[in-house]
Structures are given as structure tokens and as C-alpha cells.
Amino acid sequence: MDTADFDFDLPDELIAQEPPAVRGDSRLLVLRRGGGPVEHTSFPRVAEYLRPGDLLVLNNTRVFPARLLGRRVPSGGAVECLLLQPLGDDQWDALMHPGQKLKPGSRVVFEGSGLRLHGEVVARHFHGRRTIRLWADDGIDVAAAIDRIGHVPLPPYIRRLDRPSDRDRYQTVYARERGSIAAPTAGLHFTDAVLASLASRGVERTELTLHVGYGTFKPIRAARIEEHVVDPETFAVPADAAAALTRARREGRRIIAVGTTTVRALESLTVGEDGGITAAMGDTQMFIRPGHEFRLVDGVITNFHLPRSSLLLLVAAFAGRERILDTYREAVGCGYRFYSYGDAMLIL
């Protein structure tokens, strides 16, 4: 299948640069896979489209301030470091800039909030990737130092510097498990009031964790989508979530995934011959594209995605390529806001 088959025109002005003034004050487009016109509504009314007994599955990962801004030692030149994944012993897989000047042994320092965080490049890899070792003055915990001086790693298509308010707004209200460098953005629309309205309607809720990595922004550069490789992401589905999924599946109730990250975690699970779902933790590189047979997911709440991206292919696999592209064209025509701080879509 050609990657060019998943392209669409998107005016720059529809790429949301800011969250809505009030969390949850977003538009909602409702698409039914069985056919019929799309519906246009607001996200606080999402409960009207779900049934008593539906199981809503949330990704409770928490974004940490993974972007560090500092200087090289001793030259003083500016340096930027995006922490991607901890490797143990305070070493990290990271993207660093300027890459050509940061060879093994290079020293850097990041300062802020009265703290100083030191780094040494341990190994050099391709495309700006580095292994870096971090330590803080006075024996301060490295994770605590990162949380105090780091910056929210806003997506590359948000063309502004992060602000203190992004620490709250680029985070779901139910975020708990620290480890993502990007938010599971479909969850950004939920408020305590929306969650309460879903509960009062009889919608059950459970949570899993998938830590979102930098690969979520990676475009598909290959001409054929089959040649694309999805970067691994760590996930965990605890026993209580597996039990809730098992009950819903055996009782014929719908499973509604909040976000493409949740879909990937769910579709990576093992389903027994008796319909039982097994708790699991590990890495997933599942690339969901047209032709995928969904085993657990009956509905998806999602944002609007990048052209030629693995996330667009996932929703196209769920609802059909032509249907999704037609719907995206309608969304563009109606002025929906796209990407992380944009509006939402419910596919049933």
C-alpha cells in the first residue's frame, strides 16, 4: 500500500498552537463505521454517545519535563537535550543538538530553580541520538532535578516555547505513571465533570499505561507503508484492567479506547481461547494499518492526526481509509482544530 494514499491537505491555521481556554471545551466529531453522516457536537456531550455497560479504557501515563536546555562545558555554547528513555544508572537515551559537536566525553550543564544538572555524553548514535549520563550537585535525585528544571516537550508542530501552564494542560487529569515525552492527547479533553457524567450513565472505566515515545511524531518516509517500522513503547496492563476487559468481552459489552496509544496496548494483548485477557507488561512495536483485524476495540476517541503518520493509518484501519480521509476533509472544511491541542473525534 502506498504511503501517498494517506495524505491530505491541511491549512497551517488549523494546527492548534494553544489548548482551549477551558479544558474540555473542544468540538467533537462523531463517525459511525456502519455508515451515515458524521455528527458535529461538543466534547462535554460525549456521554450521550456511549451506552451503559461500555468499558472506557484510559492511558494513565504522565508526561515528564523531558526537554533540557543548557550549555556545553567549557565553551558555553547552547545545547538542547530531549530525554527519550531511561537506561539505568542515571543514563538516558536522548536526542541532542548540536549533534556534531557532542562526541563521547563531551560535558554539558543544565541550570534552573537553583539547581545544576550535569551531563556527559557516553555514546554517539545515528540521527542525533546519544547516550548521556546525568548527575546533580549535592546528591540531589536526578529525576527530581529533571522535574524542576526541565521543559514540557511540546510537539514539533507547536511553534512556540513551552509555558508553565503547559505543565498542567499538556497532561490528562488522570495522569499518574511518569514516563511519557508526549501526552496521550485524546485524554486531554476529559475533565472530572465529563468522567462523572460517564460514570452516572453506567459507563465502566479502567486504566492501562503506555509511555508515549518520540516515535509517535515520526512520519512514514518509505514509499510503501509495509516498509515502515514503529518505534517500541513500554506498556503495562495490570490484572484489574485485564479482568475488566475479560468481563466486558465475555458479556458482549463495547470496549472504547481513549487514544491511539490505548488501542496499540489493547491490540498487543493475548486473548485466550476462552476469551480471557491476560495481564501484561513489556514493549510493543505493533504497527496497526489497514488490514488489521481488531480483537478488543469497538470504539475509539482520538484527535485528528498528521498526514502520512502511523496514527492516521491506525484510525484508517479502524474506520476505513476512504471514510477517514473524507471525514478529515469535512473536518478541515468545518474548521476543526488539529493535532495535540486540537479537537476530538469519536469513532463507533
KOLDREN-510321 format. One record per residue (C-alpha): residue number from 1; x, y, z. Coordinates in nm, 3 decimals. Each point is the difference from the previous one (the first is absolute). Example, Ala and Ser with C-alpha at 12.3 -4.5 7.8 and 13.67 -1.06 7.14 Angstrom:
BEGIN
R; 1; 1.230; -0.450; 0.780
R; 2; 0.137; 0.344; -0.066
REM end
This chain:
BEGIN
R; 1; 0.000; 0.000; 0.000
R; 2; 0.137; 0.344; -0.094
R; 3; 0.075; 0.255; 0.271
R; 4; -0.125; 0.272; -0.236
R; 5; -0.349; -0.150; 0.035
R; 6; -0.012; 0.141; 0.355
R; 7; 0.071; 0.365; -0.076
R; 8; -0.239; 0.292; 0.030
R; 9; 0.014; 0.380; -0.018
R; 10; -0.003; 0.183; 0.332
R; 11; 0.021; 0.379; 0.031
R; 12; 0.262; 0.109; 0.252
R; 13; -0.255; 0.210; 0.187
R; 14; -0.188; -0.314; 0.106
R; 15; 0.301; -0.142; 0.187
R; 16; -0.085; 0.090; 0.359
R; 17; 0.275; 0.194; 0.175
R; 18; -0.186; 0.042; 0.328
R; 19; -0.238; -0.211; 0.205
R; 20; -0.358; 0.124; 0.027
R; 21; -0.045; 0.272; 0.260
R; 22; -0.188; -0.250; 0.219
R; 23; 0.098; -0.366; 0.011
R; 24; -0.256; -0.212; -0.180
R; 25; -0.146; 0.293; -0.195
R; 26; 0.071; -0.182; -0.326
R; 27; -0.205; -0.101; -0.300
R; 28; -0.085; -0.366; -0.058
R; 29; -0.055; -0.166; -0.336
R; 30; -0.186; -0.333; 0.018
R; 31; 0.059; -0.256; -0.276
R; 32; -0.190; -0.327; -0.020
R; 33; 0.176; -0.282; -0.182
R; 34; -0.332; -0.143; -0.113
R; 35; -0.069; 0.304; -0.217
R; 36; -0.208; 0.315; 0.013
R; 37; 0.098; 0.365; 0.030
R; 38; 0.245; 0.115; 0.263
R; 39; -0.132; 0.194; 0.297
R; 40; 0.145; 0.321; 0.135
R; 41; -0.030; 0.070; 0.371
R; 42; 0.207; 0.103; 0.302
R; 43; 0.220; -0.226; 0.208
R; 44; -0.189; 0.047; 0.331
R; 45; -0.290; -0.186; -0.170
R; 46; 0.209; -0.310; -0.072
R; 47; -0.193; -0.201; 0.262
R; 48; -0.312; 0.024; -0.219
R; 49; 0.169; -0.224; -0.257
R; 50; 0.106; -0.275; 0.240
R; 51; -0.216; -0.271; 0.151
R; 52; -0.041; -0.129; 0.354
R; 53; 0.242; -0.288; 0.031
R; 54; 0.255; 0.136; -0.247
R; 55; 0.356; -0.037; 0.130
R; 56; 0.208; 0.315; -0.044
R; 57; 0.376; -0.069; 0.001
R; 58; 0.236; 0.287; 0.088
R; 59; 0.378; 0.032; -0.027
R; 60; 0.120; 0.136; 0.336
R; 61; 0.357; 0.081; -0.108
R; 62; 0.143; 0.328; 0.123
R; 63; 0.215; 0.234; -0.209
R; 64; 0.322; 0.110; 0.167
R; 65; 0.194; 0.320; -0.091
R; 66; 0.244; -0.184; -0.225
R; 67; 0.143; 0.300; -0.188
R; 68; 0.317; 0.139; 0.156
R; 69; 0.157; 0.329; -0.112
R; 70; 0.357; 0.075; 0.101
R; 71; 0.356; 0.060; -0.115
R; 72; 0.310; -0.191; -0.095
R; 73; 0.296; -0.008; 0.239
R; 74; 0.234; 0.183; -0.027
R; 75; -0.096; 0.182; -0.325
R; 76; -0.334; 0.127; 0.126
R; 77; -0.175; -0.075; -0.330
R; 78; -0.373; -0.067; 0.017
R; 79; -0.112; -0.362; 0.018
R; 80; -0.338; -0.169; -0.002
R; 81; -0.073; -0.348; 0.127
R; 82; -0.324; -0.194; -0.035
R; 83; -0.005; -0.296; 0.236
R; 84; -0.163; -0.296; -0.172
R; 85; 0.038; -0.302; 0.226
R; 86; 0.183; -0.086; 0.324
R; 87; 0.267; -0.268; -0.038
R; 88; 0.089; -0.046; 0.367
R; 89; 0.279; 0.144; 0.218
R; 90; -0.115; 0.354; -0.088
R; 91; 0.076; -0.060; -0.368
R; 92; -0.250; 0.099; -0.268
R; 93; -0.066; -0.049; -0.366
R; 94; -0.031; 0.358; -0.124
R; 95; -0.019; 0.225; -0.304
R; 96; 0.260; 0.276; 0.024
R; 97; 0.074; 0.314; -0.197
R; 98; 0.244; 0.109; -0.140
R; 99; 0.082; -0.366; -0.064
R; 100; 0.322; 0.047; -0.195
R; 101; 0.173; 0.164; 0.298
R; 102; -0.117; -0.245; 0.266
R; 103; 0.242; -0.290; -0.018
R; 104; 0.057; -0.261; 0.274
R; 105; 0.159; 0.173; 0.296
R; 106; -0.166; 0.335; -0.069
R; 107; -0.133; 0.172; 0.311
R; 108; -0.316; 0.209; 0.032
R; 109; -0.181; 0.175; 0.283
R; 110; -0.366; 0.096; 0.050
R; 111; -0.101; 0.256; 0.261
R; 112; -0.322; 0.135; 0.146
R; 113; -0.200; 0.036; 0.320
R; 114; 0.323; 0.022; 0.196
R; 115; 0.113; -0.341; -0.126
R; 116; 0.280; -0.118; -0.223
R; 117; -0.028; -0.322; -0.200
R; 118; 0.315; -0.131; -0.165
R; 119; 0.027; -0.230; -0.301
R; 120; 0.268; -0.194; -0.184
R; 121; -0.046; -0.155; -0.343
R; 122; 0.077; -0.370; 0.036
R; 123; -0.068; -0.123; -0.352
R; 124; -0.085; 0.144; -0.341
R; 125; -0.266; -0.150; -0.228
R; 126; -0.171; 0.093; -0.325
R; 127; -0.230; 0.299; -0.068
R; 128; 0.097; 0.201; 0.308
R; 129; -0.060; -0.283; 0.244
R; 130; 0.235; -0.017; 0.298
R; 131; 0.037; -0.193; 0.320
R; 132; 0.047; 0.255; 0.277
R; 133; 0.079; -0.042; 0.370
R; 134; -0.155; 0.255; 0.237
R; 135; 0.079; 0.099; 0.357
R; 136; -0.096; 0.291; 0.225
R; 137; 0.191; 0.204; 0.255
R; 138; -0.028; -0.078; 0.370
R; 139; -0.129; -0.351; -0.060
R; 140; -0.342; 0.123; -0.117
R; 141; -0.208; -0.270; -0.169
R; 142; 0.034; 0.027; -0.378
R; 143; -0.371; -0.057; -0.067
R; 144; -0.089; 0.275; 0.248
R; 145; 0.248; 0.236; -0.168
R; 146; -0.147; -0.074; -0.345
R; 147; -0.350; 0.070; 0.130
R; 148; 0.109; 0.340; 0.135
R; 149; 0.211; 0.132; -0.287
R; 150; -0.132; -0.187; -0.303
R; 151; -0.238; 0.139; -0.260
R; 152; -0.321; -0.158; -0.126
R; 153; 0.089; -0.174; -0.330
R; 154; -0.270; 0.154; -0.217
R; 155; -0.040; -0.164; -0.343
R; 156; 0.210; 0.142; -0.287
R; 157; -0.308; 0.138; -0.176
R; 158; -0.077; 0.230; 0.296
R; 159; 0.217; 0.290; -0.103
R; 160; 0.050; 0.177; 0.330
R; 161; 0.195; -0.045; 0.320
R; 162; -0.162; -0.188; 0.283
R; 163; -0.155; 0.196; 0.285
R; 164; -0.063; -0.093; 0.366
R; 165; -0.369; -0.055; -0.085
R; 166; 0.098; -0.284; -0.238
R; 167; 0.108; -0.208; 0.299
R; 168; -0.369; -0.031; 0.083
R; 169; -0.168; 0.026; -0.340
R; 170; 0.232; -0.244; -0.181
R; 171; -0.100; -0.265; 0.254
R; 172; -0.319; -0.199; 0.051
R; 173; -0.194; 0.046; 0.324
R; 174; 0.054; -0.369; 0.077
R; 175; 0.377; -0.012; -0.077
R; 176; 0.192; -0.199; 0.263
R; 177; 0.280; -0.215; -0.142
R; 178; 0.300; 0.219; -0.088
R; 179; 0.178; -0.088; -0.323
R; 180; -0.135; 0.163; -0.319
R; 181; 0.158; 0.270; -0.213
R; 182; -0.332; 0.066; -0.175
R; 183; -0.352; 0.007; 0.138
R; 184; -0.265; -0.256; -0.097
R; 185; -0.184; 0.295; -0.146
R; 186; -0.350; -0.146; -0.035
R; 187; -0.007; -0.001; 0.378
R; 188; 0.066; 0.374; 0.024
R; 189; -0.371; 0.069; -0.064
R; 190; -0.119; -0.184; 0.310
R; 191; -0.090; 0.191; 0.315
R; 192; -0.117; -0.127; 0.336
R; 193; -0.351; 0.110; -0.098
R; 194; 0.008; -0.199; -0.326
R; 195; 0.131; -0.309; 0.181
R; 196; -0.278; 0.040; 0.259
R; 197; -0.265; 0.027; -0.273
R; 198; 0.129; -0.320; -0.158
R; 199; -0.009; -0.181; 0.334
R; 200; -0.355; 0.119; 0.068
R; 201; -0.105; -0.140; -0.337
R; 202; 0.135; -0.342; 0.099
R; 203; 0.320; 0.010; -0.205
R; 204; 0.268; -0.210; 0.169
R; 205; 0.359; 0.123; 0.006
R; 206; 0.341; -0.165; 0.021
R; 207; 0.358; 0.112; -0.057
R; 208; 0.319; -0.127; -0.158
R; 209; 0.337; 0.163; -0.059
R; 210; 0.187; 0.057; -0.324
R; 211; 0.291; 0.243; 0.013
R; 212; -0.008; 0.208; -0.317
R; 213; 0.334; 0.037; -0.175
R; 214; 0.145; 0.230; -0.264
R; 215; -0.100; -0.247; -0.272
R; 216; -0.360; 0.117; 0.029
R; 217; 0.104; 0.305; -0.207
R; 218; 0.201; -0.197; -0.256
R; 219; -0.141; 0.034; -0.352
R; 220; -0.001; -0.297; -0.233
R; 221; 0.284; 0.078; -0.242
R; 222; -0.010; -0.326; -0.195
R; 223; -0.199; -0.004; -0.323
R; 224; -0.173; -0.319; 0.115
R; 225; -0.153; -0.011; 0.348
R; 226; 0.109; -0.362; 0.044
R; 227; 0.361; 0.123; 0.018
R; 228; -0.066; 0.227; 0.299
R; 229; 0.111; -0.108; 0.347
R; 230; -0.178; 0.131; 0.311
R; 231; 0.228; 0.080; 0.294
R; 232; -0.052; -0.216; 0.310
R; 233; -0.198; 0.144; 0.292
R; 234; -0.030; -0.141; 0.350
R; 235; -0.345; -0.100; 0.123
R; 236; -0.162; -0.169; 0.299
R; 237; -0.350; -0.142; 0.036
R; 238; -0.056; -0.093; 0.366
R; 239; -0.207; -0.292; 0.123
R; 240; -0.305; 0.213; 0.089
R; 241; -0.010; 0.150; -0.351
R; 242; 0.040; -0.345; -0.158
R; 243; -0.288; -0.127; 0.214
R; 244; -0.222; 0.292; -0.102
R; 245; 0.081; -0.060; -0.366
R; 246; -0.074; -0.371; 0.036
R; 247; -0.340; 0.068; 0.159
R; 248; -0.096; 0.254; -0.266
R; 249; 0.099; -0.229; -0.284
R; 250; -0.177; -0.306; 0.139
R; 251; -0.315; 0.204; 0.069
R; 252; -0.005; 0.155; -0.348
R; 253; 0.053; 0.355; 0.126
R; 254; 0.187; 0.256; -0.208
R; 255; 0.361; 0.090; 0.076
R; 256; 0.071; 0.368; -0.074
R; 257; 0.366; 0.097; -0.021
R; 258; 0.102; 0.356; 0.084
R; 259; 0.280; 0.076; -0.243
R; 260; 0.212; -0.187; -0.248
R; 261; 0.249; -0.087; 0.275
R; 262; -0.272; -0.190; 0.182
R; 263; -0.098; -0.176; -0.323
R; 264; 0.358; -0.118; -0.054
R; 265; 0.028; -0.131; 0.355
R; 266; -0.334; -0.180; -0.018
R; 267; 0.066; -0.157; -0.337
R; 268; 0.340; -0.122; 0.127
R; 269; -0.165; -0.216; 0.267
R; 270; -0.046; -0.375; -0.008
R; 271; -0.360; -0.122; -0.020
R; 272; -0.054; -0.358; 0.113
R; 273; -0.225; -0.252; -0.171
R; 274; -0.249; 0.053; 0.284
R; 275; -0.002; 0.377; -0.068
R; 276; 0.215; 0.079; 0.301
R; 277; 0.243; 0.292; -0.015
R; 278; 0.341; -0.048; 0.156
R; 279; 0.167; 0.278; 0.199
R; 280; 0.326; 0.103; -0.164
R; 281; 0.292; 0.239; 0.005
R; 282; 0.284; 0.054; -0.243
R; 283; 0.065; 0.178; -0.329
R; 284; -0.224; 0.015; -0.305
R; 285; 0.098; 0.080; -0.358
R; 286; -0.343; -0.081; -0.138
R; 287; -0.063; 0.191; -0.323
R; 288; -0.377; 0.013; -0.049
R; 289; -0.083; 0.072; -0.363
R; 290; -0.282; -0.083; -0.242
R; 291; -0.056; -0.373; 0.000
R; 292; 0.040; -0.033; 0.377
R; 293; -0.275; -0.204; 0.166
R; 294; -0.101; 0.168; 0.324
R; 295; -0.052; -0.251; 0.280
R; 296; -0.085; 0.221; 0.298
R; 297; -0.081; 0.354; -0.108
R; 298; -0.359; 0.094; -0.094
R; 299; 0.032; 0.378; 0.013
R; 300; 0.274; 0.264; 0.003
R; 301; 0.018; 0.354; 0.133
R; 302; 0.286; 0.176; -0.175
R; 303; 0.134; 0.331; -0.127
R; 304; 0.066; 0.087; -0.366
R; 305; 0.339; -0.126; -0.117
R; 306; 0.292; 0.089; -0.225
R; 307; -0.009; -0.092; -0.369
R; 308; 0.204; -0.311; -0.084
R; 309; 0.032; -0.095; 0.367
R; 310; -0.036; -0.336; 0.169
R; 311; -0.279; 0.149; 0.213
R; 312; -0.201; 0.094; -0.309
R; 313; 0.047; -0.353; -0.131
R; 314; -0.130; -0.139; 0.328
R; 315; -0.329; 0.189; -0.018
R; 316; -0.024; -0.083; -0.372
R; 317; 0.037; -0.367; 0.093
R; 318; -0.286; 0.039; 0.247
R; 319; -0.244; 0.202; -0.212
R; 320; 0.121; -0.045; -0.359
R; 321; 0.246; 0.211; -0.199
R; 322; -0.249; 0.176; -0.226
R; 323; -0.243; 0.062; 0.285
R; 324; 0.271; 0.152; 0.218
R; 325; 0.143; 0.221; -0.276
R; 326; -0.351; 0.119; -0.096
R; 327; -0.067; 0.077; 0.366
R; 328; 0.330; 0.186; 0.036
R; 329; -0.088; 0.211; -0.304
R; 330; -0.334; 0.083; 0.161
R; 331; 0.175; 0.086; 0.326
R; 332; 0.235; 0.235; -0.185
R; 333; -0.296; 0.163; -0.172
R; 334; -0.172; 0.049; 0.336
R; 335; 0.310; 0.153; 0.159
R; 336; 0.077; -0.271; 0.254
R; 337; 0.326; 0.046; 0.190
R; 338; 0.260; -0.269; -0.070
R; 339; 0.265; -0.190; 0.195
R; 340; 0.093; -0.004; 0.368
R; 341; -0.187; 0.309; 0.123
R; 342; -0.274; -0.042; -0.260
R; 343; -0.353; -0.136; -0.005
R; 344; -0.120; -0.359; 0.045
R; 345; -0.158; -0.277; -0.205
R; 346; -0.209; -0.295; 0.117
R; 347; -0.008; -0.304; -0.229
R; 348; -0.265; -0.263; 0.076
REM end
